[in-house]
């Protein structure tokens, strides 16, 4: 299922995902420091999941930007 998101929604989601990635990676490092191997794997997997979602949202954002640029160009030509 494809979601149609506004520019502001995408910006908010991207910022939240990047924060989640950084938090998960930080938690993995903390767990590694204390020898909590199972928790390290959990946080690494979580970080990878957030990264995958980020890439999908970023791709949709790129497509939306291209569509906006094309619409702007078409509007300028019609003026």
ROPA-85429 format. One record per residue: residue number from 0; chain; y negated, z negated, x negated of N, C-alpha, C in turn. Coordinates in steps of 0.02 Angstrom, whole numbers, m for minus. Example, Ala and Ser with C-alpha at 12.3 -4.5 7.8 and 13.67 -1.06 7.14 Angstrom:
! residues 2
{k 0	c A	n_py 284	n_pz m390	n_px m660	ca_py 225	ca_pz m390	ca_px m615	c_py 165	c_pz m390	c_px m660}
{k 1	c A	n_py 112	n_pz m354	n_px m642	ca_py 53	ca_pz m357	ca_px m684	c_py m2	c_pz m394	c_px m645}
This chain:
! residues 79
{k 0	c A	n_py 59	n_pz 0	n_px m42	ca_py 0	ca_pz 0	ca_px 0	c_py m62	c_pz 0	c_px m45}
{k 1	c A	n_py m108	n_pz 45	n_px m31	ca_py m169	ca_pz 50	ca_px m70	c_py m226	c_pz 15	c_px m33}
{k 2	c A	n_py m262	n_pz m26	n_px m70	ca_py m320	ca_pz m60	ca_px m40	c_py m383	c_pz m23	c_px m59}
{k 3	c A	n_py m429	n_pz m19	n_px m14	ca_py m495	ca_pz 10	ca_px m29	c_py m542	c_pz m49	c_px m40}
{k 4	c A	n_py m569	n_pz m53	n_px m100	ca_py m612	ca_pz m109	ca_px m118	c_py m682	c_pz m85	c_px m136}
{k 5	c A	n_py m731	n_pz m128	n_px m123	ca_py m799	ca_pz m112	ca_px m142	c_py m810	c_pz m127	c_px m216}
{k 6	c A	n_py m865	n_pz m102	n_px m243	ca_py m882	ca_pz m114	ca_px m313	c_py m885	c_pz m189	c_px m328}
{k 7	c A	n_py m918	n_pz m227	n_px m284	ca_py m924	ca_pz m299	ca_px m294	c_py m856	c_pz m334	c_px m292}
{k 8	c A	n_py m814	n_pz m314	n_px m246	ca_py m747	ca_pz m343	ca_px m242	c_py m707	c_pz m330	c_px m305}
{k 9	c A	n_py m711	n_pz m269	n_px m329	ca_py m674	ca_pz m251	ca_px m390	c_py m700	c_pz m291	c_px m449}
{k 10	c A	n_py m766	n_pz m297	n_px m455	ca_py m796	ca_pz m335	ca_px m510	c_py m773	c_pz m407	c_px m509}
{k 11	c A	n_py m771	n_pz m437	n_px m450	ca_py m749	ca_pz m506	ca_px m443	c_py m675	c_pz m514	c_px m462}
{k 12	c A	n_py m634	n_pz m467	n_px m439	ca_py m562	ca_pz m470	ca_px m454	c_py m550	c_pz m462	c_px m528}
{k 13	c A	n_py m585	n_pz m415	n_px m560	ca_py m576	ca_pz m403	ca_px m631	c_py m595	c_pz m466	c_px m671}
{k 14	c A	n_py m651	n_pz m496	n_px m653	ca_py m673	ca_pz m558	ca_px m688	c_py m622	c_pz m614	c_px m678}
{k 15	c A	n_py m596	n_pz m621	n_px m618	ca_py m547	ca_pz m674	ca_px m605	c_py m482	c_pz m661	c_px m643}
{k 16	c A	n_py m460	n_pz m598	n_px m645	ca_py m398	ca_pz m582	ca_px m680	c_py m405	c_pz m594	c_px m755}
{k 17	c A	n_py m462	n_pz m576	n_px m783	ca_py m472	ca_pz m588	ca_px m855	c_py m473	c_pz m663	c_px m870}
{k 18	c A	n_py m502	n_pz m702	n_px m826	ca_py m502	ca_pz m775	ca_px m834	c_py m431	c_pz m801	c_px m830}
{k 19	c A	n_py m392	n_pz m776	n_px m784	ca_py m323	ca_pz m798	ca_px m777	c_py m282	c_pz m780	c_px m839}
{k 20	c A	n_py m293	n_pz m720	n_px m866	ca_py m257	ca_pz m699	ca_px m926	c_py m273	c_pz m747	c_px m984}
{k 21	c A	n_py m337	n_pz m760	n_px m993	ca_py m358	ca_pz m804	ca_px m1048	c_py m330	c_pz m875	c_px m1039}
{k 22	c A	n_py m330	n_pz m900	n_px m978	ca_py m304	ca_pz m967	ca_px m965	c_py m229	c_pz m970	c_px m978}
{k 23	c A	n_py m192	n_pz m919	n_px m955	ca_py m120	ca_pz m918	ca_px m965	c_py m103	c_pz m913	c_px m1040}
{k 24	c A	n_py m140	n_pz m872	n_px m1076	ca_py m128	ca_pz m866	ca_px m1148	c_py m144	c_pz m931	c_px m1184}
{k 25	c A	n_py m197	n_pz m964	n_px m1163	ca_py m216	ca_pz m1029	ca_px m1193	c_py m162	c_pz m1081	c_px m1179}
{k 26	c A	n_py m137	n_pz m1081	n_px m1117	ca_py m83	ca_pz m1128	ca_px m1099	c_py m20	c_pz m1115	c_px m1140}
{k 27	c A	n_py m5	n_pz m1052	n_px m1152	ca_py 54	ca_pz m1035	ca_px m1193	c_py 46	c_pz m1062	c_px m1264}
{k 28	c A	n_py m14	n_pz m1055	n_px m1291	ca_py m26	ca_pz m1081	ca_px m1359	c_py m20	c_pz m1157	c_px m1361}
{k 29	c A	n_py m47	n_pz m1190	n_px m1311	ca_py m43	ca_pz m1263	ca_px m1308	c_py 30	c_pz m1286	c_px m1304}
{k 30	c A	n_py 69	n_pz m1252	n_px m1262	ca_py 139	ca_pz m1270	ca_px m1255	c_py 178	c_pz m1257	c_px m1320}
{k 31	c A	n_py 161	n_pz m1203	n_px m1354	ca_py 194	ca_pz m1187	ca_px m1417	c_py 179	c_pz m1241	c_px m1469}
{k 32	c A	n_py 118	n_pz m1266	n_px m1468	ca_py 98	ca_pz m1318	ca_px m1515	c_py 140	c_pz m1381	c_px m1507}
{k 33	c A	n_py 160	n_pz m1396	n_px m1446	ca_py 199	ca_pz m1456	ca_px m1432	c_py 274	c_pz m1442	c_px m1424}
{k 34	c A	n_py 296	n_pz m1381	n_px m1442	ca_py 367	ca_pz m1365	ca_px m1441	c_py 398	c_pz m1359	c_px m1371}
{k 35	c A	n_py 358	n_pz m1341	n_px m1323	ca_py 382	ca_pz m1334	ca_px m1254	c_py 399	c_pz m1261	c_px m1241}
{k 36	c A	n_py 455	n_pz m1238	n_px m1269	ca_py 473	ca_pz m1167	ca_px m1270	c_py 480	c_pz m1137	c_px m1200}
{k 37	c A	n_py 510	n_pz m1173	n_px m1153	ca_py 518	ca_pz m1145	ca_px m1086	c_py 450	c_pz m1134	c_px m1053}
{k 38	c A	n_py 405	n_pz m1180	n_px m1065	ca_py 338	ca_pz m1172	ca_px m1036	c_py 300	c_pz m1115	c_px m1070}
{k 39	c A	n_py 311	n_pz m1105	n_px m1135	ca_py 280	ca_pz m1050	ca_px m1170	c_py 299	c_pz m984	c_px m1137}
{k 40	c A	n_py 363	n_pz m975	n_px m1125	ca_py 387	ca_pz m913	ca_px m1093	c_py 356	c_pz m904	c_px m1024}
{k 41	c A	n_py 353	n_pz m958	n_px m986	ca_py 323	ca_pz m955	ca_px m919	c_py 251	c_pz m929	c_px m923}
{k 42	c A	n_py 211	n_pz m957	n_px m968	ca_py 140	ca_pz m939	ca_px m974	c_py 132	c_pz m869	c_px m1002}
{k 43	c A	n_py 176	n_pz m848	n_px m1047	ca_py 173	ca_pz m780	ca_px m1074	c_py 188	c_pz m729	c_px m1019}
{k 44	c A	n_py 238	n_pz m744	n_px m978	ca_py 255	ca_pz m700	ca_px m923	c_py 198	c_pz m697	c_px m873}
{k 45	c A	n_py 168	n_pz m754	n_px m860	ca_py 111	ca_pz m757	ca_px m813	c_py 53	c_pz m714	c_px m839}
{k 46	c A	n_py 38	n_pz m720	n_px m904	ca_py m16	ca_pz m681	ca_px m934	c_py m1	c_pz m606	c_px m928}
{k 47	c A	n_py 61	n_pz m586	n_px m940	ca_py 79	ca_pz m516	ca_px m936	c_py 72	c_pz m490	c_px m864}
{k 48	c A	n_py 90	n_pz m531	n_px m816	ca_py 83	ca_pz m511	ca_px m746	c_py 9	c_pz m500	c_px m729}
{k 49	c A	n_py m34	n_pz m546	n_px m750	ca_py m105	ca_pz m538	ca_px m737	c_py m132	c_pz m475	c_px m772}
{k 50	c A	n_py m109	n_pz m461	n_px m832	ca_py m131	ca_pz m401	ca_px m868	c_py m112	c_pz m338	c_px m831}
{k 51	c A	n_py m51	n_pz m336	n_px m803	ca_py m28	ca_pz m278	ca_px m766	c_py m71	c_pz m266	c_px m705}
{k 52	c A	n_py m85	n_pz m319	n_px m668	ca_py m127	ca_pz m313	ca_px m608	c_py m197	c_pz m291	c_px m628}
{k 53	c A	n_py m223	n_pz m319	n_px m683	ca_py m289	ca_pz m299	ca_px m708	c_py m292	c_pz m224	c_px m721}
{k 54	c A	n_py m241	n_pz m197	n_px m752	ca_py m240	ca_pz m126	ca_px m768	c_py m241	c_pz m83	c_px m705}
{k 55	c A	n_py m205	n_pz m105	n_px m654	ca_py m204	ca_pz m68	ca_px m591	c_py m272	c_pz m69	c_px m558}
{k 56	c A	n_py m303	n_pz m127	n_px m556	ca_py m369	ca_pz m133	ca_px m525	c_py m421	c_pz m94	c_px m566}
{k 57	c A	n_py m416	n_pz m98	n_px m631	ca_py m462	ca_pz m62	ca_px m675	c_py m456	c_pz 14	c_px m664}
{k 58	c A	n_py m396	n_pz 38	n_px m654	ca_py m385	ca_pz 109	ca_px m641	c_py m417	c_pz 130	c_px m576}
{k 59	c A	n_py m410	n_pz 88	n_px m524	ca_py m441	ca_pz 103	ca_px m460	c_py m517	c_pz 102	c_px m467}
{k 60	c A	n_py m543	n_pz 56	n_px m507	ca_py m614	ca_pz 52	ca_px m519	c_py m639	c_pz 115	c_px m553}
{k 61	c A	n_py m602	n_pz 139	n_px m603	ca_py m620	ca_pz 200	ca_px m637	c_py m622	c_pz 260	c_px m590}
{k 62	c A	n_py m573	n_pz 263	n_px m546	ca_py m571	ca_pz 317	ca_px m497	c_py m630	c_pz 313	c_px m450}
{k 63	c A	n_py m647	n_pz 252	n_px m428	ca_py m704	ca_pz 243	ca_px m383	c_py m769	c_pz 265	c_px m417}
{k 64	c A	n_py m776	n_pz 249	n_px m481	ca_py m836	ca_pz 269	ca_px m518	c_py m841	c_pz 345	c_px m522}
{k 65	c A	n_py m785	n_pz 378	n_px m535	ca_py m784	ca_pz 451	ca_px m539	c_py m805	c_pz 481	c_px m472}
{k 66	c A	n_py m779	n_pz 453	n_px m418	ca_py m795	ca_pz 478	ca_px m351	c_py m869	c_pz 469	c_px m336}
{k 67	c A	n_py m897	n_pz 412	n_px m357	ca_py m969	ca_pz 399	ca_px m347	c_py m1011	c_pz 449	c_px m387}
{k 68	c A	n_py m991	n_pz 462	n_px m449	ca_py m1027	ca_pz 510	ca_px m490	c_py m1025	c_pz 580	c_px m460}
{k 69	c A	n_py m967	n_pz 599	n_px m434	ca_py m961	ca_pz 664	ca_px m402	c_py m1004	c_pz 669	c_px m339}
{k 70	c A	n_py m1005	n_pz 615	n_px m300	ca_py m1046	ca_pz 614	ca_px m240	c_py m1120	c_pz 617	c_px m258}
{k 71	c A	n_py m1140	n_pz 581	n_px m310	ca_py m1210	ca_pz 583	ca_px m332	c_py m1229	c_pz 653	c_px m355}
{k 72	c A	n_py m1185	n_pz 685	n_px m393	ca_py m1198	ca_pz 753	ca_px m418	c_py m1204	c_pz 801	c_px m359}
{k 73	c A	n_py m1161	n_pz 795	n_px m311	ca_py m1163	ca_pz 839	ca_px m252	c_py m1227	c_pz 828	c_px m212}
{k 74	c A	n_py m1248	n_pz 766	n_px m208	ca_py m1310	ca_pz 750	ca_px m171	c_py m1371	c_pz 780	c_px m206}
{k 75	c A	n_py m1372	n_pz 774	n_px m272	ca_py m1428	ca_pz 802	ca_px m311	c_py m1431	c_pz 878	c_px m305}
{k 76	c A	n_py m1372	n_pz 910	n_px m302	ca_py m1371	ca_pz 983	ca_px m295	c_py m1396	c_pz 1005	c_px m227}
{k 77	c A	n_py m1384	n_pz 964	n_px m176	ca_py m1405	ca_pz 984	ca_px m109	c_py m1479	c_pz 971	c_px m96}
{k 78	c A	n_py m1511	n_pz 935	n_px m141	ca_py m1583	ca_pz 920	ca_px m132	c_py m1626	c_pz 977	c_px m148}
